Amino acid sequence: MHASAVSSALAGHLAATGYAVRPALYTEAELAALLACIESAPAASPNFRRSQDVFAIRNLLGELPALWPLLDTPALRGLLAELFPAGCHLTKAIYFDKPAGSNWLVAWHQDLMINVASRAEVPGYGPWTTKAGWVAVQPPAAVLENTVTVRLHLDDCDATNGALKVVPGSHRYGVVPAEDIAAQTATAVGCPVPAGGAMLMKPLLLHASHRSTSARPRRVIHLEFSAEELPAWLAWRERRAVASQ
Ligand SMILES: O=C(O)CCC(=O)C(=O)O
């Protein structure tokens, strides 16, 4: 099939349903190198959060700069070129482990906030939150609509170890008031992803995950990419240029 046909198929599927699974984005050897890099992290900064139920590293590429050259493969570049033919940048990177038997469950929600360098009053931006020095704001829907989350799975993931559940098409509902979310979840589906594969997701897609009943971990590198530039006075907290193919 011609590359542009593949491109429009993936972008079209994502536009229609709000999510997609791309298996085998990284090879076993690439996964091993990513895991070795993460495991070598000194874990000394407040951006590391470790408990019995979750291990998370936020500002992942700031904490572990050696990870980006391992992530920035021709396969990732090809995927991003399909999703953003005119180019994009990375806006956020987090690592999450939902360890074996974890009780961490995530309630239904949309990803409404972006991290910015500092607060500035700009029409259309708000509400704001500040937590442990991190400033986040809800941008206009256009910013969220032009963002794709790539969740790279480092382990086989199914319903027993916390695969995301999503409501197909719900990214087209706009911002759903918290009290209306439960009524929208009857058509939810699970999203199993094999190790080395990625789940792609629009931030406005309703999603949730169960606690783990498995003996397997569920390690994920969560990367957000956007084609949107923020208005003057605002800057993405973790912005990183992404080379085109
Ligand atoms: O990884 C999960 O189980 C949930 C993560 C999530 O909901 C999010 O990143 O918004």
Ligand as a Chemical Component Dictionary entry (heavy atoms), coordinates in Angstrom:
data_LIG
# 
_chem_comp.id                   LIG 
_chem_comp.type                 NON-POLYMER 
_chem_comp.pdbx_formal_charge   0 
_chem_comp.three_letter_code    LIG 
# 
loop_
_chem_comp_atom.comp_id 
_chem_comp_atom.atom_id 
_chem_comp_atom.alt_atom_id 
_chem_comp_atom.type_symbol 
_chem_comp_atom.charge 
_chem_comp_atom.model_Cartn_x 
_chem_comp_atom.model_Cartn_y 
_chem_comp_atom.model_Cartn_z 
_chem_comp_atom.pdbx_ordinal 
LIG O1 O1 O 0 -1.891 4.516  32.828 1  
LIG C1 C1 C 0 -3.015 4.492  33.353 2  
LIG O2 O2 O 0 -3.511 3.470  33.816 3  
LIG C2 C2 C 0 -3.822 5.734  33.406 4  
LIG C3 C3 C 0 -3.067 6.910  32.946 5  
LIG C4 C4 C 0 -3.964 8.024  32.596 6  
LIG O3 O3 O 0 -5.140 7.985  32.773 7  
LIG C5 C5 C 0 -3.432 9.226  32.017 8  
LIG O4 O4 O 0 -2.250 9.278  31.719 9  
LIG O5 O5 O 0 -4.215 10.171 31.832 10 
# 
loop_
_chem_comp_bond.comp_id 
_chem_comp_bond.atom_id_1 
_chem_comp_bond.atom_id_2 
_chem_comp_bond.value_order 
_chem_comp_bond.pdbx_ordinal 
LIG O1 C1 DOUB 1 
LIG C1 O2 SING 2 
LIG C1 C2 SING 3 
LIG C2 C3 SING 4 
LIG C3 C4 SING 5 
LIG C4 O3 DOUB 6 
LIG C4 C5 SING 7 
LIG C5 O4 DOUB 8 
LIG C5 O5 SING 9 
# 
